[in-house]
Structure formats: structure tokens, C-alpha cells
């Protein structure tokens, strides 16, 4: 039971760190234009001739 005195603060600290990282990512526009990277693989306008 005394292990809970260690595990609960550690888990709360990890949750706070994860929340802070999420807020940082949102504020730095890390979630803008998520679809573009999925279509980059289909883009053939790199200028290379593969034939």
C-alpha cells in the first residue's frame, strides 16, 4: 500500500508533462495541415526522370 505514495505522484507528474507537451504542440502549429504529408508520397513533381 505504501507503493501508492510513490506511484500516484509519479503518474500525476507524467500526466502533467504529457499535457504540457500537447499544449506546446498545439501552440506551435504542429497539428496544422495533417493531410499534406499523406499526399507527399503521391506527388511526382520532384523533377527526377525515373523512366
JOQUI-V742041 format. One record per pair of residues at least 4 apart in sequence whose ideal C-beta (glycine too) atoms are under 7 Angstrom apart, sorted by the first residue. I is the first residue (numbers start at 0). J is the second residue. D is the distance in Angstrom with one decimal. If there is no record, write none. Layout:
i->{I | I}
j->{J | J}
d->{D | D}
This chain:
i->{2 | 3 | 5 | 6 | 7 | 8 | 9 | 10 | 11 | 12 | 13 | 14 | 15 | 16 | 17 | 18 | 19 | 20 | 21 | 22 | 23 | 24 | 24 | 25 | 34 | 35 | 38}
j->{6 | 7 | 9 | 10 | 11 | 12 | 13 | 14 | 15 | 16 | 17 | 18 | 19 | 20 | 21 | 22 | 23 | 24 | 25 | 26 | 27 | 29 | 30 | 30 | 38 | 39 | 42}
d->{5.8 | 5.6 | 6.4 | 6.0 | 6.4 | 6.2 | 6.5 | 6.4 | 6.4 | 6.4 | 6.3 | 6.3 | 6.3 | 6.4 | 6.4 | 6.4 | 6.3 | 6.3 | 6.5 | 6.2 | 6.1 | 4.0 | 6.6 | 6.2 | 6.6 | 6.6 | 6.5}
